[in-house]
Amino acid sequence: MSNIVDSTGRPIVVPKIDDVVVEDIPIEERGLQLPDIKGYKLLCAIPEASDTYEGGIIKAGDVKRVEENATVVLFVLKVGEMAYKDATRFPTGPWCQEGDFILTRAYAGTRFKIHGREFRIINDDTVEGVVMDPRGYARV
């Protein structure tokens, strides 16, 4: 029984996460699970790290995970309806748009995974630059 109630006093039932089975969601519908970004936020995907070093040596799985988690390059998927609307803070207009690769701080934003793929929700003013080609960028 839930101890959470709405404004009318009716109980709100919050389902257990374990009750949701990923395999119940058809693969073609899984993309629909991306959150609907609100306010001044940006939804970004983390590009997958390369499987090999420049010399061709295969990277260990842990190395790839660290590179992906600590990345400073993100791919903008969605822009919230209030992002870049404040003309005082953004007098030159938006700093980026959907489809851009952006430069930001490592570990920036709210990190979460959907079906094993990591995403981040960041503030619009967290963008430090737009990069045309994300290859070669690494956190120092």
DANORZI-V188852 format. One record per residue. PSI is psi in degrees with one decimal (none if undefined). OMEGA is omega as a letter, one per 30 degrees, with the letter a starting at -180 (NA if undefined). NEAR is the number of other ideal C-beta (glycine too) atoms within 10 Angstrom. Layout:
((PSI | OMEGA | NEAR) (PSI | OMEGA | NEAR))
This chain:
((140.4 | a | 4) (142.1 | l | 9) (13.0 | l | 6) (133.2 | a | 9) (155.2 | l | 10) (-173.4 | a | 8) (-17.2 | l | 5) (-1.1 | l | 5) (-1.8 | l | 6) (140.1 | l | 10) (143.1 | l | 11) (125.3 | a | 9) (118.9 | l | 8) (118.0 | a | 8) (151.9 | l | 7) (139.8 | l | 6) (-35.9 | a | 6) (-17.4 | l | 6) (-14.8 | l | 6) (124.1 | a | 9) (122.1 | a | 7) (-39.8 | a | 11) (-17.6 | l | 6) (-15.7 | a | 6) (115.7 | l | 13) (143.2 | a | 8) (-36.0 | a | 9) (-15.2 | l | 7) (-7.6 | a | 8) (-32.0 | l | 13) (-23.0 | l | 9) (-8.6 | a | 8) (-4.0 | l | 10) (138.2 | a | 13) (150.4 | l | 14) (104.7 | a | 8) (137.6 | a | 18) (160.2 | l | 11) (-138.0 | a | 12) (29.6 | a | 18) (158.8 | l | 22) (134.6 | l | 28) (124.9 | a | 22) (146.9 | l | 28) (152.7 | l | 16) (121.3 | l | 19) (144.8 | l | 16) (139.2 | l | 12) (153.6 | l | 16) (146.8 | l | 11) (-20.5 | a | 9) (158.8 | l | 9) (169.9 | a | 10) (-33.3 | a | 7) (-4.3 | l | 5) (-5.9 | l | 6) (136.1 | a | 8) (133.7 | l | 10) (145.2 | l | 15) (152.8 | l | 9) (-39.2 | l | 9) (-36.5 | l | 8) (-44.9 | l | 12) (-42.8 | a | 15) (-43.4 | l | 13) (-43.4 | l | 14) (-42.9 | a | 17) (-42.8 | a | 14) (-35.0 | a | 14) (10.8 | a | 13) (149.8 | l | 23) (1.4 | l | 19) (127.7 | l | 20) (159.8 | l | 27) (123.4 | a | 16) (119.9 | l | 20) (-44.0 | a | 16) (149.9 | l | 17) (128.3 | l | 20) (157.2 | a | 18) (-21.1 | a | 11) (-3.3 | a | 13) (132.2 | l | 24) (19.6 | l | 20) (-19.1 | a | 13) (103.2 | a | 12) (-23.4 | l | 9) (-43.0 | a | 5) (-29.7 | a | 10) (66.3 | a | 14) (-22.1 | a | 7) (2.8 | a | 7) (-170.2 | a | 8) (143.0 | l | 13) (-20.5 | l | 18) (175.5 | l | 21) (171.4 | l | 14) (135.4 | l | 11) (-4.2 | l | 8) (147.9 | l | 19) (131.0 | a | 19) (157.2 | l | 23) (130.6 | a | 16) (179.5 | l | 21) (149.2 | l | 11) (142.1 | l | 10) (17.8 | a | 12) (148.1 | l | 19) (-172.5 | l | 18) (117.9 | a | 12) (135.8 | l | 13) (162.0 | l | 11) (145.5 | l | 9) (116.8 | a | 14) (43.7 | l | 10) (-6.7 | a | 6) (128.1 | a | 12) (140.7 | l | 16) (164.6 | l | 20) (144.6 | l | 21) (120.3 | a | 19) (161.7 | l | 21) (151.0 | a | 16) (-31.5 | a | 21) (6.3 | l | 13) (-16.0 | a | 17) (127.4 | a | 22) (-11.1 | l | 12) (162.0 | l | 13) (134.3 | l | 13) (136.4 | a | 15) (-39.8 | a | 6) (109.6 | a | 8) (-10.2 | a | 15) (137.7 | l | 9) (-15.5 | l | 8) (136.9 | l | 13) (149.5 | l | 10) (142.2 | a | 13) (none | NA | 4))
